[in-house]
Amino acid sequence: MPYGRAGAHWCLLGPGTDLRVTRYDIPVAVERLVAECDWPGIGEWADYYLNARATGEEALEAFGARDGRTGS
């Protein structure tokens, strides 16, 4: 689930690290999830997370408390 900007975020490991973002067709991904998943609310979930509507700051605030960090 990306935060701040849409796309598949990943890291290429080799000698060193290379952080990458791969773009993909988000509307098609949302449609496929809705068609293939029977989880209630999947359309809203997919729209929110695949379109990266949550910011990086919101993610840090939500998850930071779990490892001792606090919101800004």
C-alpha positions in Angstrom: 0.0 0.0 0.0 1.8 3.1 -1.2 1.7 6.4 0.8 2.0 9.8 -0.8 2.2 8.7 -4.4 0.7 5.9 -6.4 2.6 2.9 -7.9 4.3 -0.2 -6.8 7.2 0.7 -4.5 10.0 -1.7 -4.3 13.8 -2.0 -3.8 16.3 -3.7 -6.1 19.0 -5.3 -4.0 22.4 -6.1 -5.6 25.5 -4.4 -4.7 23.8 -1.6 -2.9 20.1 -0.7 -3.0 18.0 1.0 -5.6 14.6 2.3 -4.5 12.1 2.1 -7.4 8.5 2.9 -8.3 6.6 1.1 -11.0 3.5 2.7 -12.4 0.5 0.6 -13.4 -3.1 1.1 -14.5 -4.8 1.8 -11.2 -8.4 1.9 -12.5 -7.9 -1.5 -14.1 -6.4 -2.8 -10.8 -9.4 -1.5 -8.8 -11.8 -3.0 -11.3 -10.1 -6.4 -11.1 -10.1 -6.4 -7.3 -13.8 -5.5 -7.3 -14.5 -8.3 -9.8 -12.4 -11.0 -8.2 -12.7 -10.3 -4.5 -15.8 -10.8 -2.3 -14.4 -8.8 0.6 -17.0 -6.2 1.7 -15.9 -2.7 0.8 -13.1 -3.8 -1.5 -13.9 -1.0 -4.0 -13.5 1.7 -1.5 -10.4 0.1 0.0 -8.8 -0.3 -3.4 -9.6 3.2 -4.5 -8.1 4.7 -1.3 -4.9 2.6 -1.1 -4.1 2.1 -4.7 -4.5 5.8 -5.5 -2.2 6.5 -2.5 -4.7 8.9 -0.8 -2.9 8.5 2.6 0.2 10.7 3.0 3.5 9.5 4.3 2.9 11.7 7.4 -0.4 9.9 8.0 1.3 6.5 7.7 4.0 7.5 10.2 1.4 8.8 12.6 -0.7 5.6 12.3 2.2 3.1 12.5 4.9 5.1 14.5 3.3 4.4 17.9 3.8 0.6 17.3 7.6 1.0 17.3 8.0 3.8 19.8 7.8 6.8 17.4 5.1 9.4 17.9 3.3 11.6 15.4 4.7 15.0 14.5 
